[in-house]
Amino acid sequence: MSKVEMTGMQASTDGVAFSASAAGTQGLFLVPVDILSDLACSSMDFEDEMLEAFAAHSGVIEKATWAALADGQAAEAGERVVLSRAGFPGLD
């Protein structure tokens, strides 16, 4: 697995959106707030909490993003791929 470059993190009520690129492929992604809450074992009520959870679990998020990129899930220009629970082993 090559390194995934994740940049431009922005929190909203939907979760944390970011740009990612690896091995010449790039796309826009979203980690939904419910996945961030499960990763952090805490509810996410504020945008700064979501960004902290994203940073604390960036390794797991990077792996899920890599899997999505490897599966050809890079979205059309301007569209965002919502990362699913399937990319996060261990989350119920």
N, C-alpha and C positions, 0 to 999 in steps of 0.2 A: 504494500500500500504506500503510495507516495503521499507526501504531505499535502493537506488541504489548506489552502489559504482562505481564512474567513475574515471578512472586513465589513465595515459599515453597519454594525449592529444597531438596530433601532427597536425599542420596545413600544408596544401598543397594547390595547386590550386583547388583541388576538394572540400575542406572544412576542417573540423576538425574531425580526426579519434581518437577513444578512445576505451578503454576496459571498460566493465561494468559487474557487477555481482549483483544479488539480489536473495534471497531465494534459494540459491544453483544452480542458473542458471547463466551462463556467456556467453559473446560473444564480438565480435568486431563490432563497429558501426561507422557510418559516418554521420555527420550533413552537408549536402551539403551547399556550399557557398551561394546559392540563399536563402536558409532558414535563414542562419545567417544574411544575408543582410536585409531581411525582419524583423527579430526580432530586429535588431539594428537600423532599419530605415536609413541605410547608406550603401553605396557600400563598399565592402571588397576588397581592393586592395593589402593589405599586410598581411603576416601571423600573425604578432602581433595583427593586428586589428581583425582577426578571433578569436584568442585566447581570446582577451578582450571581444568580443561579446559572446563567449562561456561561459566565467566566469560570465558575467553580466546576462545571461539568463539561468544559470545552473538549476534553479528550473523547468523551462518549458521543458528544454532538458531532465532532469531527469524523468519527467512525461511521455514524449514521449518514452523514453528508457524503462521505466517500462512497458508501454503498449505493446511495441514490444516484450519484454521478456515474458510477460504474454500471448501473442498471439502465443508463440512458435517460434518467429522469431530469436532465437539464431542460428547463422550460423554454418555450419560445421567448424571444426578446420581450422583456417587460413583464412576463408572467412569473409567478412565484410557485415553487414546489413546496407543499406542506409536508414536512417530515411526519411519517406515521409511526405508530407504536411498534410496528414490525422491525424498524431499524434500531430499536432500543431493547435488546434482550434483557429480561429480568423485570421489566415493567409489566404489571398486570393490566 
